[in-house]
Amino acid sequence: MSITTEFLRRPLTTGAVAASSRRLAHAMTEGLGLEQARIVVELGPGTGVFTDAILARLAPDARLVAVELNPVLAARLSATRRDTRLTVVAGSAAELATAVGEPVDAVVSGLPWTVMPRERRGQILDAVTEVLVPGGRFTTFAYLHAAWTPPARHFTAELACRFDRLERSAVVWGNLPPAFVHRATQNP
């Protein structure tokens, strides 16, 4: 089973035809303070490229909760990662507070924001801001070729409304397709 197979089976919940690159995973986890984090959440881990990058930065006593809507991808991630810091939850990111049960230091998202209905996207972003500690960080990515589209512009505006600081990384050309990272921070 590959991400391409899951995209073909569930195109509205699997946002990519190919897995993200390690370069994009590095950009997604860089500068988030994961090394000092106690609890981190990953939304839409898919095949685990970002999961591996997060785990590589986490302290031995930290915890990563990966929330995956696709039951096939959630089961595969659980079966292939033998790290005691990782908990995989098969469920919706909109139910984040229930899945985690406590405040989190950072949220890393691989969700396909621009293909979601606007109301659902808002519910998930509200769930993210609800669980983040003051000063918490949120990171997600967008494909360069789609950045000008109305759904992408609306998503960026939604981030700007919910977070105190929003930054955009340089383009990660070593990803197919090229992408950039949104980094958002809540005020402490």
C-alpha positions in Angstrom: 0.0 0.0 0.0 1.4 3.4 -1.0 0.3 7.0 -0.5 -0.6 7.0 -4.3 -3.0 4.0 -3.8 -4.6 5.8 -0.8 -4.9 9.0 -2.8 -6.7 7.1 -5.6 -9.0 5.4 -3.1 -9.7 8.5 -0.9 -8.8 11.7 -2.8 -10.7 14.0 -0.5 -8.9 12.8 2.7 -5.5 11.9 1.2 -4.1 15.2 0.0 -1.0 14.0 -1.8 -0.2 11.7 -4.7 3.3 11.2 -3.5 4.8 11.2 0.0 6.5 14.4 1.2 10.2 14.6 0.9 12.7 14.5 3.8 13.7 18.0 2.9 10.1 19.2 3.4 10.0 17.2 6.7 13.1 19.0 7.8 11.6 22.4 7.0 8.3 21.4 8.8 10.1 20.5 12.0 12.9 23.1 12.0 12.7 25.9 14.5 9.7 24.6 16.4 11.5 23.8 19.7 10.7 20.1 19.4 13.8 19.3 21.3 12.3 20.9 24.4 8.7 19.9 23.8 6.8 17.7 26.2 3.8 16.9 23.9 3.6 17.3 20.2 0.7 16.5 17.9 0.9 15.5 14.2 -2.2 15.8 12.1 -2.5 13.6 9.0 0.8 11.7 9.4 0.1 9.6 6.3 3.1 7.4 5.6 5.1 8.9 8.5 7.7 11.1 6.8 7.0 14.0 9.2 6.5 11.5 12.0 10.1 10.3 11.6 11.4 13.9 11.5 9.5 14.8 14.7 10.7 11.7 16.6 14.3 12.4 15.6 14.1 15.8 17.4 12.0 14.8 20.4 13.5 14.2 23.8 13.4 10.6 25.2 10.6 11.5 27.7 8.5 13.5 25.2 5.3 12.3 23.6 4.0 12.4 20.0 0.3 11.9 19.3 -0.4 11.3 15.6 -4.0 11.8 14.5 -4.9 10.1 11.2 -8.4 10.0 9.6 -7.6 7.3 7.1 -7.8 4.0 9.0 -5.5 2.2 6.6 -2.7 4.7 7.0 -3.2 4.9 10.8 -2.9 1.1 11.1 0.2 1.0 8.9 1.8 3.8 10.9 1.1 2.0 14.2 2.5 -1.3 12.8 5.7 0.2 11.3 6.8 2.6 14.1 8.1 0.9 17.3 8.8 4.1 19.3 7.2 4.2 22.7 6.9 8.0 22.5 4.4 7.6 19.6 0.7 7.1 20.0 -1.4 6.8 16.8 -5.0 7.8 17.0 -7.4 6.8 14.2 -9.8 9.7 14.1 -10.6 13.3 13.1 -8.3 16.2 13.8 -11.5 18.2 14.7 -11.6 16.0 17.9 -8.0 17.0 18.9 -8.7 17.9 22.5 -10.3 14.5 23.1 -7.5 12.6 21.3 -4.7 14.4 23.3 -6.4 15.1 26.6 -3.9 17.9 27.6 -2.2 21.1 26.2 0.5 20.6 23.6 3.6 22.5 22.8 3.5 22.1 19.0 1.2 20.8 16.2 2.7 19.7 12.9 0.1 19.2 10.2 0.2 17.4 6.9 -3.5 17.8 6.3 -4.9 18.7 2.8 -6.3 22.1 3.9 -7.3 23.4 0.5 -9.5 20.4 -0.5 -11.5 20.6 2.8 -14.8 22.3 3.1 -14.2 25.7 4.7 -16.3 24.9 7.8 -14.4 21.7 8.5 -11.1 23.6 8.0 -12.2 26.1 10.6 -13.3 23.4 13.1 -9.8 21.8 12.9 -8.0 25.1 13.2 -10.1 26.0 16.2 -9.2 22.6 17.7 -5.5 23.3 17.1 -5.6 26.7 18.8 -7.6 25.2 21.7 -4.9 22.6 22.6 -1.8 24.8 22.0 -0.1 26.1 25.1 0.6 29.9 25.2 3.6 30.4 22.9 2.8 27.1 21.2 3.8 26.6 17.5 1.8 25.3 14.6 3.3 24.3 11.2 1.9 23.1 8.0 2.8 23.2 4.3 1.3 24.3 1.0 2.2 23.5 -2.5 3.8 26.4 -4.4 1.7 25.9 -7.6 -1.6 26.3 -5.6 -0.6 29.2 -3.4 -2.6 31.7 -5.5 -5.8 29.8 -5.5 -8.8 31.0 -3.5 -8.8 28.1 -1.1 -5.1 28.6 -0.4 -5.5 32.3 0.1 -8.5 31.8 2.4 -6.5 29.2 4.5 -3.6 31.7 4.9 -6.1 34.4 6.0 -7.6 31.9 8.5 -4.1 31.3 10.0 -3.5 35.0 10.2 -6.7 35.5 12.2 -6.0 32.7 14.7 -2.3 33.2 15.4 -0.3 36.1 16.6 2.6 35.5 14.3 2.6 33.9 10.9 5.8 33.2 8.8 6.3 31.5 5.4 9.5 29.5 4.7 11.6 29.6 1.6 10.4 27.3 -1.1 11.4 23.6 -0.6 12.4 22.8 -4.2 13.4 19.3 -3.3 9.8 18.2 -2.8 7.4 17.0 -5.5 5.7 19.3 -6.1 7.7 22.2 -4.6 6.2 23.5 -1.3 6.6 26.0 1.4 5.9 25.9 5.1 3.6 28.1 7.2 4.8 28.6 10.7 2.4 30.1 13.2 2.8 31.0 16.9 0.4 31.9 19.7 1.4 34.7 22.0 2.9 33.5 25.3 
